């Protein structure tokens, strides 16, 4: 599966869903809330504001790491630990849409089991 696409059992492109403001839950606890989400085929991601957890750092997560979405509780669950997310490459607001930036981020996240 492509790292930059939602899993078919997580998000149906036929439905309308805005994930902005949803809480993000790592495998070992809450990491923040979604500031931005995209739904483009092959280019989907969420940007998470980690708030005080890692001093206001933002992180970019490829859509593939999302394992489930709970619209009632407004939670998004990801298949990564807090440490894996904290150690991810720094979010670069100026470059995050560039292919080479995404390639580096993809290399990091593809090291872990899906």
C-alpha positions in Angstrom: 0.0 0.0 0.0 1.0 3.6 -0.7 2.2 5.5 2.4 0.5 8.7 1.3 -3.0 7.1 0.9 -5.6 6.3 3.5 -6.2 2.6 4.2 -9.4 1.6 2.4 -10.9 0.3 5.6 -10.2 3.6 7.4 -11.5 6.2 5.0 -13.9 5.9 2.1 -13.3 8.6 -0.4 -17.0 8.6 -1.2 -17.7 10.2 2.2 -17.1 13.7 3.4 -15.0 13.9 6.5 -13.1 16.8 7.9 -10.4 15.6 10.4 -9.3 19.1 11.5 -9.6 19.4 15.3 -9.7 15.6 15.9 -7.4 14.3 18.6 -4.6 12.0 17.5 -3.9 8.9 19.6 -0.6 7.1 19.2 -0.4 3.4 20.3 0.6 4.7 23.7 -1.5 7.8 24.2 -2.6 11.2 22.9 -0.1 13.2 20.9 -2.1 16.3 19.9 -4.8 17.4 17.4 -5.0 17.7 13.7 -4.3 21.2 12.2 -4.6 20.2 8.6 -5.6 17.1 6.6 -5.6 16.3 2.9 -7.5 13.7 1.0 -5.8 13.7 -2.4 -5.0 10.3 -3.9 -1.3 9.5 -3.4 -0.7 12.7 -1.4 -2.8 12.4 1.7 -1.4 13.4 5.1 -2.3 15.0 8.4 -0.4 17.7 10.3 -0.6 17.4 14.0 0.0 20.1 16.5 1.5 18.3 19.5 0.9 21.3 21.8 2.8 21.1 25.1 3.7 17.4 24.6 6.8 18.3 22.6 6.7 22.0 23.1 4.4 23.0 20.3 6.1 21.1 17.6 4.1 20.1 14.6 4.5 16.7 12.9 3.4 15.5 9.5 2.0 12.0 9.3 1.4 10.1 6.1 -2.3 9.0 5.8 -1.2 5.3 5.8 -0.2 5.4 9.5 -3.9 6.1 10.4 -5.5 2.8 11.6 -8.9 4.1 12.5 -11.1 7.2 12.8 -13.8 7.6 15.4 -16.1 10.5 14.3 -18.3 10.3 17.4 -15.3 10.7 19.8 -13.4 12.9 17.2 -10.3 10.6 17.5 -7.8 9.5 14.9 -5.7 6.4 15.8 -2.2 6.0 14.4 0.1 2.9 14.2 3.1 4.7 15.8 4.3 5.2 19.3 4.9 8.7 20.8 8.6 8.1 20.6 8.5 7.2 16.9 6.5 10.4 16.2 8.7 12.5 18.4 11.8 11.3 16.6 10.4 11.9 13.1 12.0 14.5 10.9 11.3 18.0 11.9 8.2 19.5 10.2 9.2 22.1 7.7 6.3 24.5 6.9 8.2 25.9 3.9 9.0 22.6 2.3 6.4 20.0 3.4 4.7 19.9 0.0 8.0 19.3 -1.9 8.6 15.7 -3.2 12.1 15.4 -1.7 10.8 16.4 1.8 8.0 13.8 1.5 10.5 11.2 0.3 12.6 11.7 3.5 9.6 11.6 5.7 8.4 8.5 3.8 11.7 6.8 4.3 11.4 7.4 8.1 7.9 6.2 8.5 8.3 3.1 6.2 10.9 1.7 8.6 8.1 0.7 11.0 5.6 -2.1 10.5 2.2 -1.0 9.1 
